[in-house]
Amino acid sequence: MTTAPRIDTAARRRRLGRRHHLTAPADSVETIAADLVGLHSSDPVTVYLSVQARLIDFTVGDLETVLYERRSLLRVLGMRRTMFVVPRDLAATIDAACARGLVPAERRRLVGYLENQGVAADGAAWLADVERRTLDALHEAGEATAVQLRETVPELKTQLRFGQGKTWGGTVGVSTRVLFLLAAQGMILRGRPLGSWLSSQYRWALVDDWIGGARLGVIDQAHAEVDLVRRWLGTYGPGTETDLAWWTGWGKRQTRRVLTEVGALPVELDEGTGYVLPADLVDDADDDAPWVALLPSLDPAVMGWKERNWFLGPHQAVLFDRNGNAGPTAWSDGRIVGGWAQRDDGTVAVELLEDVGREATTALHDAAHRLTEWLGDIRINPRFRSPLDRRLGR
C-alpha cells in the first residue's frame, strides 16, 4: 500500500499566509477577490476590511470603483446561500455550481406555502407572474430596493407563515423568497447600497442590465463544479473533504465526486486525510518571514475551512458567535492568536490570547494603530459579534 504524502501544519500555515496575500500585499482589488475565491459580503464591512488588510494604500473608493463603475466585481448569491463579492467569471461558476441547484426545492417550497395558505389556487402560475413583473419593474427602474419593488408589485407584500406548530415560527415576506429565487437563477444581483459603504440595505438590479450582457452566461454545472473546486484547492488546499463540503454547501457524495473529477490527490494531515491539486503536491516556497494581520469578521482566511484547529487552536469559544460566524481576528505567522475591536473613541484595540513574543506583539499593536488611522471618523459595528469583540469593543 502506498503511503499518502504528508503536509505538516507549518507548511499549511505558510501556504495560508502567502496565498491569502497576508505575507505580501496584492496588486489590485480584483486580484484579491479572485485569489480568495470571493469575499464574504454578509456584512458589508467585511469586504472592505478584507481588502484593506491585503492592499497598500487602499481606499473605500477603490472598491466602489470596481463594484459600481467598472463592475468587474459583482455581489452575488454564492456558497452556503451566502452573499459574496466575486469577479464576473467566478460569478458564473458559482451560479452554476452552487446557486442554481437551490432553485427547484425552493420553488416547490414557496409554491406549497402559497397554495396551502390560500394565497393562490395555482401557486406556480401566481409565482411565475410575480417573478416576471418583478423583473419588468427592475428593468424599468434600473435599480430598486425590496421596499420599492413591493410598491410596484403589490403581491410582494404578501406575508407567509412558517414553523407553525413548532417551538419556533414566524412570518416571511414573499419579496424575500422571490428575490432569493431570482438571485439563485443568476437573473438579479445586489447593486449599490442605500447610504454609505457600511449599509446593508441594497438596491437590486438585473444582471444583464448591470453588466451589459446576457445574464452571467450559461455554464454547464459539471464544468462549474470542477472549476470551483480547482480554485478552492489552489487557495485553501490542502483541505479535507469535510472542509470542502462545508464551504460549498454540497453533500458528501457530490463533494467526493467532484474531488475525483478534479483528480485531487490525498495527502496526510495532522487532522487526517486532505486533498491537493496534482501540481500542488510539493510547495517549493520556504518563506518563513514573520507576519501579522488584523482580519475582519467572516474573513476568507477564517471561513475557508470547517476544520480550523490547525490555525485557530483553542480560541473558537471567544472568537466565534453561537452560529459559527467568526468575529475580528488577530494573526501571527499563520495562526489566530487573538482578536480586535473598535472602541467608541475610534481606537482599534487588540487582545492577545497567547504569548507571541515581543516582536509579534509590537507588530500587531502597530497594525491596530494603522487601522485606527485608516478608519478615521468611521465607526464600524460588526454584524456578527464574538464574545471577545463585545468585551473589548463596547
C-alpha positions as CSV (number, residue, x, y, z in Angstrom):
1,M,0.0,0.0,0.0
2,T,1.4,3.4,-1.0
3,T,1.5,5.9,1.8
4,A,0.0,9.3,1.1
5,P,2.5,12.2,1.1
6,R,2.4,14.3,4.3
7,I,1.9,18.0,4.6
8,D,2.5,19.3,8.1
9,T,0.8,22.2,9.9
10,A,3.7,24.5,9.5
11,A,3.6,24.1,5.7
12,R,-0.2,24.7,5.7
13,R,0.3,27.9,7.6
14,R,3.0,29.1,5.2
15,R,0.6,28.4,2.3
16,L,-2.2,30.3,4.0
17,G,-0.1,33.4,4.5
18,R,1.2,33.5,1.0
19,R,-1.9,32.5,-0.9
20,H,-4.2,34.8,1.1
21,H,-1.9,37.8,0.4
22,L,-1.0,38.2,4.1
23,T,2.8,37.8,3.8
24,A,2.9,40.3,1.0
25,P,0.3,42.7,-0.4
26,A,-1.7,42.0,-3.6
27,D,-1.6,44.3,-6.7
28,S,-5.3,45.0,-7.0
29,V,-8.8,44.6,-5.5
30,E,-9.7,42.2,-8.4
31,T,-6.7,40.0,-7.7
32,I,-7.7,39.6,-4.0
33,A,-11.3,38.7,-4.9
34,A,-10.2,36.2,-7.5
35,D,-7.4,34.6,-5.4
36,L,-9.5,34.2,-2.3
37,V,-12.4,32.7,-4.4
38,G,-14.7,35.5,-3.3
39,L,-15.0,37.9,-0.4
40,H,-17.8,37.3,2.2
41,S,-20.4,40.0,1.8
42,S,-23.0,39.1,4.5
43,D,-21.6,42.0,6.5
44,P,-20.7,44.9,4.1
45,V,-17.8,46.0,6.3
46,T,-16.1,42.6,5.8
47,V,-15.4,43.2,2.1
48,Y,-13.7,46.5,2.7
49,L,-11.6,45.4,5.6
50,S,-10.6,42.1,4.0
51,V,-9.2,44.1,1.1
52,Q,-7.7,46.8,3.4
53,A,-5.6,44.1,5.1
54,R,-4.1,43.0,1.8
55,L,-3.6,46.1,-0.3
56,I,-1.3,49.0,0.2
57,D,-2.9,52.5,0.2
58,F,-6.4,51.0,-0.3
59,T,-9.3,53.5,-0.1
60,V,-13.0,52.8,0.1
61,G,-13.3,54.4,-3.4
62,D,-11.0,51.8,-4.9
63,L,-13.5,49.1,-4.1
64,E,-16.6,51.2,-5.0
65,T,-15.0,51.8,-8.4
66,V,-14.7,48.2,-9.3
67,L,-18.1,47.3,-7.9
68,Y,-20.2,50.2,-9.2
69,E,-18.4,51.9,-12.0
70,R,-16.1,49.3,-13.7
71,R,-18.3,46.5,-12.4
72,S,-15.6,43.9,-12.7
73,L,-16.6,42.6,-9.4
74,L,-20.2,41.5,-8.6
75,R,-22.1,40.9,-5.4
76,V,-23.9,37.6,-5.9
77,L,-25.5,34.7,-4.1
78,G,-22.9,32.1,-3.5
79,M,-21.7,29.2,-1.4
80,R,-23.9,28.2,1.5
81,R,-26.7,30.7,0.4
82,T,-24.2,33.5,1.4
83,M,-23.5,36.7,-0.5
84,F,-20.0,37.0,-2.0
85,V,-18.2,39.7,-3.9
86,V,-16.5,37.9,-6.9
87,P,-15.1,38.6,-10.4
88,R,-17.5,38.2,-13.3
89,D,-16.2,34.8,-14.5
90,L,-16.3,33.4,-10.9
91,A,-19.9,34.7,-10.5
92,A,-20.9,32.5,-13.5
93,T,-19.1,29.5,-12.0
94,I,-20.7,29.9,-8.6
95,D,-24.1,30.4,-10.1
96,A,-23.9,27.1,-11.9
97,A,-22.1,25.1,-9.2
98,C,-23.9,26.4,-6.0
99,A,-26.8,28.7,-6.5
100,R,-28.8,27.3,-9.4
101,G,-29.2,23.9,-7.8
102,L,-31.2,25.6,-4.9
103,V,-34.0,26.7,-7.2
104,P,-36.2,23.6,-7.7
105,A,-36.6,22.8,-4.0
106,E,-37.0,26.5,-3.0
107,R,-39.6,27.0,-5.8
108,R,-41.6,23.9,-4.7
109,R,-41.5,25.1,-1.1
110,L,-42.7,28.5,-1.9
111,V,-45.5,27.2,-4.2
112,G,-46.6,25.0,-1.3
113,Y,-46.8,27.9,1.0
114,L,-48.8,29.9,-1.4
115,E,-51.3,27.2,-2.0
116,N,-51.6,25.8,1.5
117,Q,-52.1,29.3,3.0
118,G,-54.7,30.3,0.5
119,V,-52.7,32.9,-1.4
120,A,-53.3,31.3,-4.8
121,A,-55.0,28.2,-6.1
122,D,-52.3,27.7,-8.7
123,G,-49.2,28.8,-6.8
124,A,-46.8,28.1,-9.7
125,A,-48.7,30.4,-12.1
126,W,-49.0,33.1,-9.4
127,L,-45.3,32.9,-8.7
128,A,-44.3,33.0,-12.4
129,D,-46.4,36.1,-12.9
130,V,-44.9,37.9,-9.8
131,E,-41.4,37.0,-10.9
132,R,-42.0,38.3,-14.4
133,R,-43.5,41.6,-13.1
134,T,-40.6,42.0,-10.6
135,L,-38.1,41.6,-13.4
136,D,-40.0,44.1,-15.5
137,A,-40.1,46.6,-12.6
138,L,-36.3,46.3,-12.2
139,H,-35.7,46.8,-15.9
140,E,-37.8,49.9,-15.8
141,A,-36.2,51.3,-12.6
142,G,-32.6,50.3,-13.3
143,E,-32.1,49.7,-9.6
144,A,-34.6,49.3,-6.8
145,T,-34.8,48.2,-3.2
146,A,-37.1,45.5,-1.9
147,V,-39.4,48.2,-0.4
148,Q,-39.6,50.0,-3.7
149,L,-40.4,46.8,-5.6
150,R,-43.2,46.0,-3.2
151,E,-44.9,49.2,-4.1
152,T,-44.6,48.4,-7.8
153,V,-45.6,44.7,-7.5
154,P,-48.1,44.7,-4.5
155,E,-48.1,40.9,-4.3
156,L,-44.6,41.0,-3.0
157,K,-46.1,42.4,0.3
158,T,-47.8,39.1,1.0
159,Q,-46.7,37.6,4.3
160,L,-46.4,33.8,4.7
161,R,-46.4,31.8,7.9
162,F,-43.7,29.2,8.7
163,G,-42.8,26.9,11.6
164,Q,-46.5,26.5,12.7
165,G,-47.0,24.0,15.5
166,K,-43.3,24.0,16.4
167,T,-41.4,25.7,19.2
168,W,-40.3,28.3,16.7
169,G,-42.2,30.1,13.9
170,G,-42.9,33.5,12.3
171,T,-43.7,35.2,9.0
172,V,-41.6,36.0,6.0
173,G,-42.4,38.3,3.1
174,V,-42.9,36.9,-0.4
175,S,-40.5,39.6,-1.6
176,T,-37.7,37.8,0.3
177,R,-38.4,34.5,-1.3
178,V,-38.9,35.8,-4.8
179,L,-35.8,37.9,-4.8
180,F,-33.8,34.8,-3.5
181,L,-35.2,32.7,-6.3
182,L,-34.3,35.3,-9.0
183,A,-30.8,35.8,-7.5
184,A,-30.2,32.0,-7.4
185,Q,-31.1,31.8,-11.1
186,G,-28.4,34.5,-11.8
187,M,-31.0,36.9,-13.0
188,I,-30.6,39.7,-10.4
189,L,-27.9,40.9,-8.1
190,R,-27.3,43.4,-5.3
191,G,-26.2,46.8,-6.7
192,R,-25.4,49.9,-4.8
193,P,-26.3,50.2,-1.1
194,L,-28.5,52.8,0.4
195,G,-26.3,55.3,2.3
196,S,-22.6,54.6,2.9
197,W,-20.4,51.6,2.4
198,L,-21.4,50.5,5.9
199,S,-25.1,50.0,4.9
200,S,-26.5,46.5,4.5
201,Q,-29.6,47.8,2.6
202,Y,-29.0,47.2,-1.1
203,R,-30.7,48.1,-4.4
204,W,-31.4,45.2,-6.7
205,A,-30.6,45.2,-10.4
206,L,-31.0,42.9,-13.4
207,V,-27.7,41.2,-14.1
208,D,-27.9,41.7,-17.9
209,D,-28.6,45.5,-17.4
210,W,-25.9,45.8,-14.7
211,I,-23.1,44.2,-16.8
212,G,-24.4,44.9,-20.2
213,G,-24.5,41.2,-21.2
214,A,-26.8,38.2,-21.2
215,R,-27.1,37.3,-17.6
216,L,-23.9,35.6,-16.2
217,G,-23.5,33.2,-19.1
218,V,-24.8,29.6,-19.0
219,I,-22.1,27.3,-17.8
220,D,-22.5,23.5,-17.6
221,Q,-23.0,22.5,-13.9
222,A,-20.4,19.7,-14.0
223,H,-17.8,22.0,-15.6
224,A,-18.6,24.8,-13.0
225,E,-18.2,22.3,-10.1
226,V,-14.8,21.3,-11.3
227,D,-13.7,24.9,-11.8
228,L,-14.8,25.9,-8.3
229,V,-13.0,23.0,-6.6
230,R,-9.8,23.7,-8.5
231,R,-10.0,27.3,-7.4
232,W,-10.7,26.3,-3.8
233,L,-7.8,23.8,-3.7
234,G,-5.5,26.3,-5.3
235,T,-6.1,28.8,-2.4
236,Y,-7.2,26.6,0.5
237,G,-5.6,23.3,-0.2
238,P,-4.7,21.1,1.4
239,G,-8.2,20.8,2.8
240,T,-10.3,17.9,3.9
241,E,-13.5,16.6,2.4
242,T,-15.4,18.0,5.3
243,D,-13.9,21.4,4.7
244,L,-14.9,21.4,1.0
245,A,-18.4,20.1,1.7
246,W,-19.0,22.8,4.3
247,W,-17.5,25.6,2.2
248,T,-19.5,24.8,-0.9
249,G,-22.7,23.8,0.9
250,W,-22.7,20.5,-1.0
251,G,-23.4,17.0,0.3
252,K,-20.6,14.5,0.9
253,R,-21.5,12.4,-2.2
254,Q,-21.3,15.4,-4.5
255,T,-18.1,16.6,-2.9
256,R,-16.4,13.2,-3.3
257,R,-17.4,13.0,-6.9
258,V,-16.0,16.4,-7.8
259,L,-12.8,15.8,-6.0
260,T,-12.4,12.7,-8.1
261,E,-13.2,14.5,-11.3
262,V,-10.6,17.2,-10.4
263,G,-8.0,14.5,-9.9
264,A,-7.3,15.8,-6.4
265,L,-4.5,13.8,-4.6
266,P,-4.9,12.7,-1.0
267,V,-2.3,13.8,1.5
268,E,-1.7,13.1,5.2
269,L,-2.5,16.0,7.5
270,D,-2.5,16.2,11.3
271,E,-6.3,16.2,11.1
272,G,-6.5,13.2,8.8
273,T,-6.7,13.0,5.0
274,G,-6.6,16.2,3.0
275,Y,-6.5,16.9,-0.8
276,V,-4.4,19.0,-3.1
277,L,-4.2,19.6,-6.8
278,P,-1.7,17.2,-8.6
279,A,0.6,20.1,-9.4
280,D,0.4,21.5,-5.9
281,L,1.8,18.5,-4.0
282,V,5.2,20.0,-3.4
283,D,5.3,23.5,-2.0
284,D,8.7,24.8,-3.1
285,A,8.4,28.0,-1.2
286,D,10.3,28.2,2.1
287,D,9.4,31.8,3.1
288,D,9.4,31.8,6.9
289,A,9.4,35.6,7.2
290,P,7.2,36.6,10.2
291,W,3.9,38.3,9.5
292,V,0.9,39.6,11.4
293,A,-2.6,40.7,10.3
294,L,-5.8,42.0,11.7
295,L,-8.7,40.5,9.8
296,P,-12.4,41.3,10.0
297,S,-15.3,39.1,10.9
298,L,-16.0,36.4,8.3
299,D,-12.7,37.0,6.5
300,P,-12.0,34.2,4.0
301,A,-8.8,33.2,5.8
302,V,-11.0,32.2,8.7
303,M,-14.1,30.9,6.8
304,G,-12.4,28.9,4.2
305,W,-12.3,25.7,6.2
306,K,-14.7,23.8,8.5
307,E,-11.9,22.1,10.5
308,R,-9.8,25.0,11.8
309,N,-7.8,23.7,14.7
310,W,-4.5,23.9,12.8
311,F,-4.8,27.7,12.7
312,L,-7.5,28.5,15.3
313,G,-6.3,26.4,18.3
314,P,-8.4,26.7,21.4
315,H,-9.8,30.1,20.7
316,Q,-13.2,29.4,19.0
317,A,-15.4,30.0,22.0
318,V,-14.3,33.6,22.4
319,L,-13.8,34.5,18.7
320,F,-16.9,33.0,17.1
321,D,-20.6,33.7,17.8
322,R,-23.1,30.9,18.6
323,N,-23.9,30.4,15.0
324,G,-20.3,29.7,13.9
325,N,-19.6,33.2,12.5
326,A,-16.1,34.4,13.1
327,G,-15.5,37.8,14.7
328,P,-12.5,40.0,14.1
329,T,-9.2,38.1,14.5
330,A,-5.5,38.8,15.1
331,W,-3.0,36.6,13.3
332,S,0.7,35.8,13.7
333,D,2.6,33.5,11.2
334,G,-0.5,31.6,10.0
335,R,-2.4,31.1,13.2
336,I,-5.0,33.1,15.1
337,V,-3.6,34.5,18.4
338,G,-6.3,36.9,19.5
339,G,-8.9,39.4,18.4
340,W,-9.6,43.0,18.0
341,A,-12.4,45.6,18.1
342,Q,-13.0,49.3,17.5
343,R,-13.9,51.2,20.7
344,D,-16.3,54.1,20.9
345,D,-13.5,56.6,20.6
346,G,-12.4,55.0,17.3
347,T,-9.4,53.3,18.7
348,V,-8.7,49.8,17.4
349,A,-7.7,47.6,20.4
350,V,-6.1,44.2,20.2
351,E,-6.4,41.4,22.8
352,L,-3.9,38.6,22.6
353,L,-5.0,35.2,23.8
354,E,-1.5,33.7,23.9
355,D,2.1,34.8,24.2
356,V,3.5,35.6,20.7
357,G,6.7,37.3,21.7
358,R,7.7,40.9,21.8
359,E,8.2,41.5,18.1
360,A,4.8,40.0,17.0
361,T,3.1,41.8,19.9
362,T,4.5,45.1,18.8
363,A,3.7,44.4,15.1
364,L,0.1,43.7,16.0
365,H,-0.3,46.9,18.0
366,D,1.3,48.8,15.1
367,A,-1.3,47.2,12.8
368,A,-4.0,48.3,15.2
369,H,-2.7,51.9,15.1
370,R,-2.7,51.9,11.3
371,L,-6.2,50.5,11.1
372,T,-7.3,53.2,13.6
373,E,-5.9,55.8,11.3
374,W,-7.4,54.2,8.2
375,L,-10.9,54.1,9.7
376,G,-10.7,57.7,11.0
377,D,-14.1,59.0,11.9
378,I,-15.8,55.8,10.7
379,R,-17.3,53.6,13.4
380,I,-17.9,50.0,12.4
381,N,-20.3,47.6,14.1
382,P,-19.7,44.0,13.0
383,R,-23.0,42.3,12.2
384,F,-21.7,39.1,13.8
385,R,-20.1,39.9,17.1
386,S,-17.9,37.4,19.0
387,P,-17.6,37.4,22.9
388,L,-14.2,39.0,22.6
389,D,-15.4,41.7,20.3
390,R,-18.2,42.6,22.7
391,R,-15.9,42.6,25.7
392,L,-13.1,44.6,24.0
393,G,-15.2,47.0,22.0
394,R,-18.3,48.4,23.7
